[in-house]
Amino acid sequence: MSSDLEESSWLPSDWSAAEIRVRYAETDQMGVVYYSNYLVWFEVGRTEFCRRQGLPYKNFEEDFESYLAVAEAHCRYLKPVRYDDVLIVRTRIDTFRRRTVGFQYEIINKASGILVANGRTLHVLVDGNGRPKSFPESFSNILKRSARL
């Protein structure tokens, strides 16, 4: 694998990887993936990360009556991606606080090993009325174990 895929030990949690094949509908008239799709792929990566930690979003919402609202999103586009490319979306936690959690992403072209985009999202835990709340201790323990915080 290329050096773009090597683990960086300075961030808290391990990477989780999800594979995506670019659909034709995700491209623009120039045949390049439309920019907003990267945020959708971040969500795929984040959902898979949580599932692998034993915290599927569906269960999280039902069990804790809480939701992760996106407070910030950033994406840096490095190389174009085209129809039928296979991508690896790598996700890990980079920050965890009482009411927020931050995720970091890398999108890599599987065939070439080239990093095509990277980014970050910050989420605030909210109740059903959209008011911020603290993470439940059981959830915090799972994420802290994952993030080695």
N, C-alpha and C positions, 0 to 999 in steps of 0.2 A: 504494500500500500504506500501511497505517497506520504510525504511528511505532513501534508494538510490533514491527514486522518489520524495522526498520532495524538495520544492523550496529552492534555496539558495538566500538570499536577497542581497548578496554583489556583484553580477554581474548585469550589466545594464539592460538587457531586459528580458521580460518574455519568458518562454520556449514555443516552438511550437512542437507538436508531430505528427509523421507520423508512420503508422503501415506497416510493411513489413513481408511477409512470405518467409522464405528461400527456394529457388528453388534448385532442385537437381544439376543443372548445376553450381551452386555457390559453390559446395563442391569439395574437393580434393579427392584423392584416399583413404585417411584415413577417409572420411566421415565428415570432419571438413570444415567449410567455409574457402575458400581460402582468404588470407589476403587482396588482392587488392579490394575485394568486399566491404569492409568497407568504402573505399573512395567513391565508387559509392553510398552507402547508405547515406553518408554525403551529397552528392549532392541531393539526394531525400529529405532529411531533410531541406537543405538550400532552395531548390526550393519551398517546401511547406511553409516554414517560410515566404519567400518573397510574395508568393501568399496570405497568410493570412494578410499580411500588406497592401495588395492592390497594390503590385508591382510584378505581374507575370514577369518572366524572358523575355518571348517573348515580352511583351509590353515594358519592360524596354529597351531592345535592339532596338526596333523600335522607341520608343518615344525619347530616349536620344542619339541614335546612339552611344551607349557605350556598353562595355562588361566588365564583372568581370573576370579578369585573375587570376588564382591561382598562388600566389607567394611562399607560404609555405603550407605544409600539414604535420600533425603529427597525428599518431594514436597509442594508447596504447591498446594492446590486453590483457584482464584480464581473461576471461573464454572462453572455446571453444563454438562455435555455430554450430548446425548441421541441416541437411535437415529437413524441415517442421516446425522448430521453428518459432514462431511468435515473432517479435521484435518491440520495440518502439524506434524510432529514435527521440531524443529530440534535438532541435536546438535553439540557441539564439545568439544574438550579444554580443561579449565581448569587442570589440573596434571599434571605428569609428573615422576616421580622414578625412582630406580634400580629399585625394586620395585613402585611403584604408579602408577596413572594415574587421573585424575579426569575425569569427563564432566559437562557441564552440558546441561540440556534446557529447551526451551520448547515447549509445545503450544499451537497457535494454531488457532482456528476459521477455516477457509479462507474461508467466506462473509462473515463479519463482520470478520475481521482482528483479533479480540480475543484476547488472551492468556488462556487458560483454566486453565493450570497451568504450573508450572516446577519444576525440581528438579535433583538432582545425585546421582551415584553415584561411589563410590570403589572401585577394584578393586586387588587384590593379585595379582601374578603368582605362580602356584604350579606345582609339578611334579605328576606323576601321583599322588604320595603326599600331596598337599596341603601340602607344605612351600614356604614363600616362596623365590623365586629372583629373580635379577636379569634384566632384559630383555636379550635378545641385542643386540649392537651394531647388527646390520642392522635390527632392529625399531626400536630407539631412534632410528636415523638417519631412518627414515621418519616416525616420530611427531614428532621434533624439527623436521623440515622442515614438517610440517603445523602444528605448534603455534608455529612460529617462535620456539622457545626458545633 
